[in-house]
Each structure stands twice: as C-alpha cells, then as structure tokens.
C-alpha cells in the first residue's frame, strides 16, 4: 500500500537534516532509501530534500465568513431569556414558533433576514453563542423533606403496571421547602404537581405542610389542570400520607400510590420540576411571611403560562448501557401545551380553550412581570435576614419574567 502525501513529507523532513550533513556517498545512500520508500525519481527526491530545509512562510488561513452577526446573537439572547435559559437542544425546536410570537407582540424588532437566520441556528451553534451568558448564572442550595409513616399499609407502592403513564392526568406531587437553610417551622412550602405524559406542571405555595393546607392547594391545582386527574403518586411524607388526601382520592376515584421509601428516582418527573421551575425562580431564601406567600403564588400563576405553553421539554425515549457508558435517546423538545393538544384523548372543547389561552400570551411581557415580582420577593427575604445568614441569591431567576395570579391560602 502506497504512502500518503503527509507520510512522504514526514519521511523527507526526517531525512533532510542527515542529507545536508552527509558526504557524497552518504547522500547517495539517503537518496536511494528515500526513492525506495516514496517511489520518487532521484531528481524529484533531491529537490524535495532541498525544499524541506528551506524555511516556509505560513500564511494565516482566512476565517469562515461570519454568518450570525450581532443582531442575530442579541435576538437569540432575548429568546433564550424568555424561555428560561434552556439548553440548545430544547431551544432550537422552539425558535421558529417563539420568534413569530415575539414579533407579533412587538417584543422582537428584527427584519426577515435576521429572523430567518435566527430560526435556522442549530442546537450546537446556540450553545456556543450563549456560553458566555450561561456562565454568568449559577445556583446552589439545599433541599429536604422528612418521610412520614401514616397509612402506608393502605397506600400501595407505585408499580408501573398499575399506571397508564401515556394518558394525561397521572401526576406526581412533591413539596419544596423554603426554609433558607434554617431548619424549623414557620416557613412556606411549595407544592409541585407534574403530569407524566405531557409534562404539564402547576405550583402552589402554602404557609405550612399540614395535610389541610396541602390538600387545599392540590384541590385548587386539580381544578386548573386542562384534564382530569385519574392518578396521584407522592413520596412518603406525612403531608401526603394521611387520611385527608386518601379520602380525597377515594372520593374522586383517583388511584393513589406512593414511592418506595428513600428512593427519589420513583418521583423523578416532579423532582426535576422542583429544580427547573421552583428553585430557578424562587431560589433558596427563607419565606415565612404572608406577603412573601402572596408573592410566591402570584409568581406561580404566571409561571404556569410560561412553563406549560412556552418552555420546551424533552422526554427520555430509551437508555442503554455499554460497559461504563450510558447512552440516552430523547425525543424532540416540545412544550406541554403541544403534547396536550396533540394527545388523542383530548376533546375538541379543551383543545380550543387551550389554544385560545395560548394565543393571548405574550411570554416576554410575562417574564417582565415575574422579574418585578421576584425582585419584590427577594427584597422582602433579604431585608429581614441577619448579615451572613443569607443563602445564595438566585441570579438566574432575576432575568426571568413571568407571573401567576395568587391562590387563596388555607
């Protein structure tokens, strides 16, 4: 098999120094070796050895022409901020729809050429363009819940055979603590309810985790969901494992199951939303006043419009392991709204109602409202905290702008 051009060049450069220092007979042997290895004629080999010793002027390669200018990058940053700073794989499928909505409401002032370039960006290009902005926002903190033990014998551990996860309405529920890292009562909690099939998520904050307060919030969410709830799955906390919730589910013929104790993966869908919705918006401050509770519920009412109608989500299709490497395959990112209206079990009346609600939402305006409410919330939380005891500020949430109408506290 013949040598490649790069291999011939490497052999020539290696032999060039020896050839320059060698005598007449040694030079002849070097030429013979080079001709045998490369198949060159002696005259060409001699010229190649001489050229290899000459300094070469390396000219800089002309860079690829810029395709996405500053206007495209600025518009991309606006879209990314409106959608809650998602990864490129979730943002790219939504750009076409989002750009049209933002231009319709006058939130994005770009021409047709810029819009065409923006919606054509790939997920990898989006991530590269937004790397600098993304690095500015980091969020860390602590969470915690304590398991309960009431009525466990009456509430079965969830098994996948009992649940039709492909049908909208089978939900996971969980409670997020707003204690600011200071253990003890008197602080607010946020109930998160996530539908497994569509990803539809609703939140309500309550003044404590008593069974009556949690049930009141869950009942309010059930009335606002775009489909009935045939199944509820919770962890083993006493806020869920109690007579109130069990009677509520039995009275509505709702399948009530619980996760295995100590296994958070059983509630992976809602655990994910605890982070992507609750913590990225509300952060890790301590909220223990009526004013803060009111602001939280205003935020959740508006945040619902963004999370469910505009925030793209991906569902895991398969996961395979090859030794130490795990390969995951996801579907194309889309919103809970689209998953809901495209589901074959949805009737026409619900689809029309959801579509009308969607057409009236200006996501950028909602983001601005949320930012204002979050600023008020953080001001209240930090003004009452002692110096040196504040948890990390949620910088990422300051850029978000979406709001919800308050729910009545129990």
Protein Blocks (a to p, Z undefined) as FASTA:
>chain_A
ZZdfklmmmmmmmmmmmmmmpcfklmmmmmmmmmmmnopafklmmmmmmmmmpccddddd
dddddfbdfklmmmmmmmmmmnoppafklmmmmmmmmmmmmmmnopaccdfklmmmmmmp
cfklmmmmmmmmmmmpccdddddddddfehklmmccddfklpcfkbghiacddddddeho
pacehiacddddddfklopacddddfbfcfklmmmmmmmmmmmpcbdcfbdcddfbfklm
cfklmmmmmmnopacddddehiaklmmmmmmmmmmmmmmmnomadcfbfklmmmmmmmmm
mmmmmmmmmmccdddfbdcdehjbccddddddddfklmmmmpmkbcfklmmmmmmmmmmp
cfklmmmmmmmmmmmmmmmmmmmpcehiaccddfklmmpccdddddddZZ
